[in-house]
Amino acid sequence: MIVARAGRRQFGDAAAVVRSFPLQTRVATLLVVMTVVTACSSVPARRAAAGPARSPRFAVGEDTFAFANEIRSRNPGRNGLYANYCFVLARAVRQFYAAARFDPAGPRLDRAGYLERVRRIVAYAPWEPPRPPDDRVVIPGYRNLYEFSRDQEALLKEALGSRFWTLVHWTNWRVVLPVGGAHQERVANEIAAELDGGQLVQLLVTNWPTPEVNHTVVAYAYRATDGAIEFTVYDPNDPGSPGTISFERRAQRFWATQLHDTRRGKIRAFRMYYSPLL
């Protein structure tokens, strides 16, 4: 999560760059972005029906990283922070879910062997469906991602790579676009449909222009009622505890119900990394 000063710095610096462009260029770019976003979300998903909780086979504390994305504003003066990597961690959780298989009985590899295998996993496109078991990259000597990352934290941080391209990804600019309730309802129903199909769903969540939360989480379960859909999420800032965001049907809005270091309140949600462009 990018909070307070960090949020102002990341989006403020980028906004200054955009303001330096000629007006015609800014208008044309905005029209292209809005056209693409509208075109990619114009087909309404079916309404998520009320019923018991549904989810892929996924568990926080097993299928997640043991280490956290650290928050700069909560660690003033501390050097060497693993900060602003929330997009990297969320995407990688999906890639491990879709392309990795753990074999605790297998012989452990040396450092180079694990690096090579992790890099193959994180090269897998996150929008692709999960691979069959026999076609996955095997991580021997560990039961799950949590155990692996607890023991091999430095190796994994190296293998996951840079945060740069996730911070400048063009879809991040959606946080400044106005979105209506119908759009947010469509997103909520699309999340539920993806989860019903066995896919994890990565979300960009924001309450911009308030510089508190511009963050990403991964939805892995939901419970629908007549009044709301509650999504259970993995939050890279809090790897040991599930979070919750809710979609309120009548108000047609998302709500930060339980997110680490975030006040309860209205947010907007956008799907991330679900196609080569988006």
N, C-alpha and C positions, 0 to 999 in steps of 0.2 A: 504494500500500500504506500502511496505517496501522500504524506500529510503536511499540512501547514506550509512551512518554508520550502520544503522539498517540492510540494505541488506547485507553488508559485514559480519556483525556479524552472522546473521542467517545461511547463506550459507557457510561462511568461516569456522565456527566451525564444521559444519557437514562434510565439505570436508576434514578437518583434520582427523576426525574419520575414514572416508573411506580410506584415504591414509595409515592409520595404519594397514589395512588389508593386508594379503599376496597378491601378484600380481595375483596368480591363482584365488583367491576368488573374487578379483575385476573384473577380466575378465569374470568369470562365471556369476557373478551377472549382469554385463552389458549385456551379451548375453541374459539372461533370460528376463530382462526388455525390451530389444529391440524386442525380439520375441513376448512378450505379447502385447506391443504397436502396433506392426505391425499386429499381428493377429486380434486385436480388431478394426482395422481401414482399413482393406484390401478391403472391399466392397465399391465401390464408390457410394456416394449419387448422386441423380439427380442434374443437374445444376439449380441453382435458376434462374428463368425466370425474365426478367425485368418487372416491373409493379409497381402499387401503394404500399404504405407502408402496411405491414401486422403485426399483433401482437395478442397475447392473450389479454384478458381483464385485463389490469394491468396498474397502474399509479404511477409514483414517486410522493411522497407527500400524497399518500393514502395507497398503498400496501407495503410501505417500512418503515423502522425504522426512528424515528424522531431524534435519536442520531447517531453520527458518530463514525467510527473507527478512533482513533486519531493517528497522526504521531509523533513518538518520536523526529525525527530530527527537526521538526518544533516547538517543545515544550521543549527546553532544560531546565533541572533543575526542571521541573514540576512533582510533585508526583501524584500518583493515576490515571495515564492516562489509558483510555480504549484503549490500543494500541495493534496492531498485532492481532486483532479480525476480520479482513476483511473476512477470510474464514468462520468463525462462522456466521457472519451476512449475508453473501451472501447465504449460505446454508439454514439458518433459514428463510430468505425471501421466498425461494422456498418451504420450508415446510409449512409455513403459507398459501402460495398461494394454495397448494395442499390439505391441511388437516384441515384448520380452516374456521369457518364461524362466522361473527360478527353479533350480535343482539343488536342494540342500544336501543331497547325498553325493553330488559330484565333487571331484577334487578341485580345490581352489586354484586360481590362476595367479600368475605374477602380475605386477602393476601394468605392464604393457599389454598383457592379455585382456585385462578388464577394461583398460582404456579403449582398446580397439572395439570391444563389444558394445560398450556404452555409446561410443560415437556412431556405430551402426544403428543403434536404437533411436537416437535423437535425430538421425537423418530421415527417419520415417515420417511421411507427411501426416500431420495430426488429423486431417480430415478424412483419411482413408479408414475403412472399417478394420476392426481387429483381425489380426492374422490367425489362422488355425494353429493349434498347439505345435504341430510338427514343423511349421514354417516360421517359428519365432526364434529370436536370438536368445540363446541359453546363457543364464548367469549362474554358474555352478558355485556351490559352497554356502549359499544363503537361502533362507526361506522366503524372503520377500524384499521389497524395495526399502522398507523402513529399516530392517536389519542391515541390509547392504549399505545404505547411506550413513547409518550410524557408525559403521566400522570403516567405511571408505569415503569419508566426507570430502577430504581434500582432492582425492581422485575424481569424484563426481563433479565437484565444482569446476575442475579443470576441463573435464570432458563435456560439460554442458555448454561451455563457451561463453561468448560475450553477450552482454545485455543490449548492446548498441542498437541492433536492428529492431529489437522489440520496442524500444523507446521511440523510434522514429517511424514505426510502421504507419502507413497512411491512414489505416482505419482508426487510429487513436483520435483522429480529428473529429470523429463522430460525437465526441463529448460536447462540442460547441454547437452542434446542430439542434434545432428544436424538434422534438418528437412528441406525437400525440398519444392519447390513451389507446387508440386502436393499434398503433404500432407496438406499444408495450404488451398489449394483450396477445398480439401475434407472436412476439418473441417468447412469451410465457408458454403458449401452446406448442411452439416449435421445440422448446427445451423439453417439455413433457414427452413429445413424440420421439425425440432423439433418445431420451432415456428409456422409453418403452422398447426402442429398437436395440438396446444394449450398448449405446454410445455414451461416453462422458461428454459434457458440454462445458466449454470454457466461456466465461463471460467477462466482459469489461463492465465494471460497475462504477458509477460516478454520481456525485451530487454537484458537479460543476454548474455555475461558476464559484460555488463555495469551495475553497481549496483545501478540502478535508480528505475526501476519498476519490482517488482516481486509481483504480486497483483492478486486479483480476482474481477470480475464484473459479473453481471447477464444480459444477453441479453434478451430483452422482445419485441422487434419490429425490423423490417428491411424494407429497401426500396432498391429494386434492379434496376440497370440500365444496359445498355450494357457494361459499363466500370467498375462498382464497385457495391458492396453491402455495404450499410451503416447500421450498427447495433446500435440501441439505447440501452443503458445499464444503469442499476442501479449501482452506484459506492458507496460502503459502506463508503468511505471517504468523500462523498459529498451527504448526503441523500436527500437534497432538490432540486437537479438539475440533469436532465438526462445527461449522457455522450454519446459519440459516438466513436466507432471504425469502421474502414472501411477495406474492403477487395478489393484490386485493382486487377482486373481480369488479365490484361496483365502482370503485374509484379508478379502475384501470391504471394502477400504478404499482411499482415495486417498492418494497420497504426493507430497509436494513434492520432485520429483526435481531440478529445476533452475529455481528462481525467483529473481529478482533480490533480493539482500539478505535471503534467507530460508534458514534452516537446513533441511537435508533432514529430513523427518519426516512423521508422519501429519497429514493435514488432512481436512476435510470439504468437500464441493463441492455447490453448489446452482445450478440454472439460473436465469438472470435475464432479464427483459424478453422472455419468450417468449409472453406473452398480455397482454391489457389489464390483468389483475389481477396477474399474476406476471412 
